[in-house]
Amino acid sequence: MNALAGLLEENLGGEAAAPATLDAFLAQVERRAFRLAELNLGHREDALDAVQDAMLRLVKHYRDKPPQEWTPLFWGILRRRIVDLQRRRKVRSIVVGWLGGGRDDDGDELPAWEPADDAPGPPERLHDAQSYADLAAAVRKLPRRQREAFMLRVLEGLDVAETAQAMGCSEGSVKTHLSRAMQHLREHLEEWR
């Protein structure tokens, strides 16, 4: 399990020293934020929108906060944006279904609102790419709060207090969600041990 987390951390890029400017902070978290959003949303354009919106909100509302507060604030904003996009997608798919079974007035199929299936690639994919895909699939299967706790604590490296602040819950809830997420991942990724 540690090897998978290390692989994912390597793919996402490690955390460097705390940046002195907000621009440096945003440049530092940009790639990891995109990966987190893409894992949760399963759609590249939605992930780009979520990250851009989170960055803009941080700059607009929290630029005067001390640098040590930017990390939990940013991840909390991004988490809420991801949840909003997931809710909108669900509502759209329900509305599209009600409006005519997924077809417009001309009988043409309306656009699908659900993301494409991210099944693993061909067998000749590199071992690292396959393990990353398996980990990403297992993380997507986690309940939302467990996924958030795992990604913020393990992948982003926030401490319990920062994670609780970003998730808007107690530190005990963070610990419970993380414990359950780790158990689920151990069970579903047994072959990679």
Summary of the structure (lengths in Angstrom):
residues: 193
radius of gyration: 18.1
end to end distance: 6.0
largest distance: 56.9
contacts: 535
relative contact order: 0.13
helix: 72%
strand: 1%
